[in-house]
Amino acid sequence: MKLKANTIKNGVFFIIILLLIIPSTRLPIQVFLNKGLALFSPSLETNNNKITNYNWELTTLNSTNFNFNETKRKVVLVNFWATWCPPCIAEMPSLEKLHNDYKDKIEFILVSSEDKKTIKSFLDKKEYHFTTYIPTGVPPERFKVSSIPRTFLIDKAGKIVIDETGAANWNSEKVRKTIDQLLLE
């Protein structure tokens, strides 16, 4: 009986490995796993990091120039992402829901360095409505990230309240309460 159980376990393990090797099944599996991991985050920032340099040039997919200076004294959510990134894809539905409810209250700065056509195609296919920015200038030191997704929630004074690397549930009650509190300050 033990031999049969080990054979079944090995067979399941082999199938999982095979599914992860096949490109058409790899991405959905990675997204699914990242959605599960996202349930345990984000966590509130415990240090007192602050944005001191807001001078950062960006452009929208419609080629409208934007300077990050325009977000001073506002609550801001900055998210670095890419269309090929499974954790980014996993957290996008929660970002979209949060954006739909808070787009008139806080600034959403979603940043990708990909080609405009690629980004637009992805957003249209998924029916996401947030504005995506492409950096055209050097970002402030705090935004020189080495892995994505990376998301910052910044208060009106420039203090980083959340600094999260990896997929997170941005539509959680914890995030909403934090934003609501920041809007009252």
C-alpha positions as CSV (number, residue, x, y, z in Angstrom):
1,M,0.0,0.0,0.0
2,K,2.9,2.4,0.8
3,L,4.4,1.8,-2.6
4,K,1.1,2.7,-4.2
5,A,0.9,6.0,-2.2
6,N,4.4,6.9,-3.2
7,T,3.6,6.2,-6.8
8,I,0.6,8.5,-6.7
9,K,2.6,11.2,-5.0
10,N,5.4,11.0,-7.5
11,G,2.8,11.0,-10.4
12,V,1.1,14.2,-9.0
13,F,4.5,15.8,-8.6
14,F,5.5,14.9,-12.1
15,I,2.3,16.3,-13.5
16,I,2.8,19.6,-11.6
17,I,6.3,19.9,-12.9
18,L,5.2,19.1,-16.4
19,L,2.4,21.8,-16.2
20,L,5.0,24.4,-15.0
21,I,7.2,23.6,-17.9
22,I,4.5,24.0,-20.6
23,P,4.3,27.7,-21.4
24,S,0.5,27.8,-21.9
25,T,-0.2,26.4,-18.4
26,R,2.7,28.0,-16.5
27,L,1.4,31.5,-16.3
28,P,-2.1,30.6,-15.0
29,I,-0.6,28.4,-12.3
30,Q,1.9,31.1,-11.3
31,V,-0.9,33.7,-11.1
32,F,-3.1,31.4,-9.1
33,L,-0.3,30.7,-6.6
34,N,0.5,34.4,-6.3
35,K,-3.1,35.3,-5.6
36,G,-3.0,32.9,-2.7
37,L,0.1,34.4,-1.3
38,A,-1.4,37.9,-1.8
39,L,-4.0,37.1,0.8
40,F,-1.3,37.6,3.5
41,S,-0.2,41.1,2.6
42,P,0.4,44.0,2.5
43,S,1.9,44.9,5.8
44,L,2.2,48.4,7.2
45,E,5.6,50.1,6.9
46,T,7.3,50.3,10.3
47,N,10.2,52.7,9.5
48,N,9.9,56.4,8.7
49,N,11.0,56.5,5.1
50,K,9.9,59.6,3.4
51,I,9.8,60.8,-0.1
52,T,12.0,63.9,-0.3
53,N,12.4,64.2,-4.0
54,Y,9.2,64.4,-6.1
55,N,10.9,65.5,-9.3
56,W,10.2,62.6,-11.7
57,E,9.0,62.8,-15.3
58,L,6.5,60.3,-16.6
59,T,4.2,60.0,-19.6
60,T,0.9,58.3,-20.0
61,L,0.0,55.8,-22.8
62,N,-1.6,58.8,-24.6
63,S,1.7,60.6,-24.4
64,T,0.6,63.1,-21.8
65,N,3.5,64.3,-19.7
66,F,3.2,64.1,-16.0
67,N,5.5,65.2,-13.2
68,F,5.3,63.3,-9.9
69,N,5.6,66.8,-8.2
70,E,1.8,67.0,-8.9
71,T,1.2,64.4,-6.2
72,K,2.8,66.4,-3.4
73,R,0.5,66.8,-0.3
74,K,-1.8,64.0,-1.6
75,V,-2.3,60.3,-0.7
76,V,-0.5,58.4,-3.4
77,L,-0.3,54.7,-4.4
78,V,2.7,54.0,-6.6
79,N,2.9,50.5,-8.2
80,F,5.6,49.2,-10.4
81,W,4.5,46.3,-12.6
82,A,4.7,44.5,-16.0
83,T,2.4,42.5,-18.2
84,W,4.7,39.5,-18.2
85,C,5.0,39.3,-14.4
86,P,2.7,36.6,-12.7
87,P,2.6,38.3,-9.3
88,C,1.7,41.6,-11.0
89,I,-1.1,39.9,-12.9
90,A,-2.3,38.3,-9.7
91,E,-2.7,41.6,-7.8
92,M,-4.2,43.6,-10.7
93,P,-7.9,42.7,-10.0
94,S,-7.5,44.0,-6.4
95,L,-5.8,47.2,-7.7
96,E,-8.6,47.7,-10.2
97,K,-11.3,47.4,-7.5
98,L,-9.4,49.8,-5.2
99,H,-8.9,52.2,-8.1
100,N,-12.6,52.1,-8.9
101,D,-13.6,53.2,-5.4
102,Y,-10.7,55.6,-4.6
103,K,-9.8,57.1,-8.0
104,D,-11.2,60.5,-7.0
105,K,-9.7,60.5,-3.5
106,I,-6.1,59.4,-4.0
107,E,-3.5,59.4,-6.8
108,F,-2.8,56.1,-8.5
109,I,0.6,56.0,-10.3
110,L,1.0,52.6,-11.9
111,V,4.3,52.5,-13.7
112,S,5.6,50.1,-16.3
113,S,8.6,50.3,-18.5
114,E,7.2,48.2,-21.3
115,D,6.1,49.1,-24.8
116,K,2.9,51.3,-24.9
117,K,1.2,48.8,-27.3
118,T,1.9,45.9,-25.0
119,I,0.6,47.7,-22.0
120,K,-2.5,49.0,-23.8
121,S,-3.3,45.6,-25.2
122,F,-3.0,44.0,-21.7
123,L,-5.2,46.7,-20.1
124,D,-7.9,46.5,-22.8
125,K,-8.0,42.7,-22.7
126,K,-8.4,42.6,-18.9
127,E,-10.7,45.7,-18.9
128,Y,-8.6,47.6,-16.4
129,H,-9.3,51.4,-16.3
130,F,-6.4,52.8,-14.4
131,T,-3.8,55.1,-16.0
132,T,-0.4,53.6,-16.6
133,Y,2.7,55.7,-16.7
134,I,6.0,55.1,-18.4
135,P,9.0,56.7,-16.8
136,T,10.8,59.2,-19.0
137,G,13.2,60.5,-16.4
138,V,15.2,59.2,-13.6
139,P,13.0,58.2,-10.6
140,P,13.7,59.5,-7.1
141,E,16.1,57.2,-5.2
142,R,13.3,55.6,-3.2
143,F,11.6,54.4,-6.4
144,K,14.7,52.7,-7.9
145,V,13.2,49.2,-7.5
146,S,14.9,45.9,-8.3
147,S,11.9,43.6,-8.3
148,I,8.2,43.8,-9.3
149,P,5.5,44.2,-8.3
150,R,6.6,46.8,-5.8
151,T,3.9,49.1,-4.3
152,F,4.2,52.2,-2.1
153,L,1.3,53.9,-0.3
154,I,2.4,57.4,0.6
155,D,0.7,59.9,3.0
156,K,0.2,63.6,2.4
157,A,3.4,64.4,4.2
158,G,5.4,62.1,1.9
159,K,5.8,59.3,4.5
160,I,5.8,55.8,3.1
161,V,3.0,54.0,5.0
162,I,3.2,50.7,3.0
163,D,6.2,49.4,1.0
164,E,5.3,46.0,-0.4
165,T,7.3,43.8,-2.7
166,G,5.3,41.0,-4.4
167,A,1.6,40.4,-5.0
168,A,-0.8,41.8,-2.4
169,N,-4.5,42.2,-1.9
170,W,-4.9,45.9,-2.4
171,N,-8.6,45.7,-2.0
172,S,-8.4,44.4,1.6
173,E,-10.2,45.9,4.5
174,K,-6.8,46.8,6.1
175,V,-5.7,48.8,3.1
176,R,-9.0,50.6,2.8
177,K,-9.0,51.5,6.5
178,T,-5.4,52.8,6.1
179,I,-6.3,54.9,3.1
180,D,-9.5,56.3,4.8
181,Q,-7.4,57.2,7.8
182,L,-4.8,58.9,5.7
183,L,-7.5,60.9,3.9
184,L,-8.6,62.3,7.2
185,E,-5.2,63.6,8.2
